[in-house]
Amino acid sequence: MDENFPEITALQVLVTTFQMSVKAVAGEFLCEKEYFPKIRLTIRGREFSFYVDDEYNDLTIPNPALSVCVALRSLEDYEYAEDYFVWCAQHNFDTGSTAVRSHFQHLGEVYSQVHKILGEVDSKISDYDFELDAGAARKLRKFIS
């Protein structure tokens, strides 16, 4: 637990309480974009496969809390996008791609199921910290558990 970063403690409690883990699926990427790998998120034995935005290669860092954060951030992206077109623009995807549209629809199903299990979808780490590699995000990226 990290007294200096309560958001990291909250994330670690979430991971432990819900027995969460993330595993990247080797060689599977949405539209061959290596920063958008497929993962398997496990929550209390239930497995969810979907693609995540891993622009910073966080899934290569052996820190379960960071990997769960990446997965939850992708579900938050879905939640907060106004619609499919906005989501595509945010992630630089072609709106005409059937693979992208299929993934987006699947992400909606995953989001609903994960929300039911967790009660909320919250990655705990602020966008500011995550995007700028500051504060809690920096600590997660430096901390190997």
N, C-alpha and C positions, 0 to 999 in steps of 0.2 A: 504494500500500500504506500501511497505517496502523499505525505502531509502537505507538501507544497503545491500540489496540483490535485484538488478534490475531483476534478473531472476525470483524471486518470484512475483515481480510486473508484469512482462511480462506474467507469468502464470495466475495471477489473472485477468488481462485484457482479456486474451484469454477466460477464463471461463465466464466472464461477457459478453463480446462481442458476443460470439457464444452460450450463454445460455447453457453451458455445465454442465452435472451432471453425476455421476456414482452411480450405486446401485449394490451391490453384490447380486447374486441370491443364496438364502439360500440352502445349502446342495448340490450344483452342482459343481463338480470338474473334471478336465480333468484327466482321468485314476485314479480317487480316490486320487489324490495328493492334500492334503489340502492347499498347497501353490500355487495351480493353480486354483483359483475359477473362476466361470463364472460371468461376470458382464453385466450390461446394461449401455452402454454409450449413453447419449442423447445429441444431438447437434441440437439446434434450432428446437426441436420437433421431429427430426428423431432419431430413436432408433437402436442401433447396439448391438447385443449380441455376446460376445466372451469370451474366457478364457484369464486370465492375470497371469503373474508371480508376486505373492505377497509374496515373501519369508520373508519379514519383517513385515507382517501383517499390512501394512499401511492402508488397507481398513477398519480396525477397528477404526482408528482415525477419529473423526468427522471433517475433514478438506476437503472441496470440491476440493480445488486446489491440494492437495496431491493425492486425488483419481483420478483426471483427469490426473495428472502426471503419475501415475501407468499405467493407460490405454494407454496413449500415448507412454510410454516406451515399452510396449508390441508390439505396432505397429512399433516402431523404431527397435525393435529386429528383427521383420519380414523383415523390409526394408534392414537392414544391414547384415543379414545372407546370406552367399554365396548361399546356397541351403537348401533343406529340411533336408539333413543329418547333415549339420553343425548346423542348428537350433535345431534339436533333441539332438545332442551332448551337445550343450550349456545348454539345459534345462533338460538333463538326461532322455529323453524319448526314448522308443523302436521304432526304425525306421519302424518296421514291424506292428505296431499298426494301425489298420484302423481308430480308433477314433482320433489318433494323426494326421494321414495324412489328414483326413477330416477337422480337426480343422485348420491345416496349410493352406489348400486350401481356407477355409472360411476366414482366417485371411488376405489372399491376396485380397479377394473381399472387406473386411471391410477397409483395408488399402487404396485401390483405392478410395473408396467412401469418406472416411474421408479426404483424401488428396485433393480431388476435393472441398470439402466444406471449409476446412481451408486454402488451398493454400500451406500448408506444414504440415508435421507431425513432431513436435518438442516439446518434453516434457519440455524444457527450463532448466532443472536441469542436471548438468554434471554427467556422470557415476561415476566419482571420489567421488563427494559429496554424491551421492545416495548410492553407495555401502559401503562407509566408514562412513555413517551417520555424515557427516561433512557439514560445511557451510550452504548453502541454504536448503539442504535436512534436516539437523538437525533442522533448524528453522521451516520448514514446519511441521515436526513431533511434535514439541513442541507447535506450534501455533494452537489453536482451533478457527475456524471461525464459 
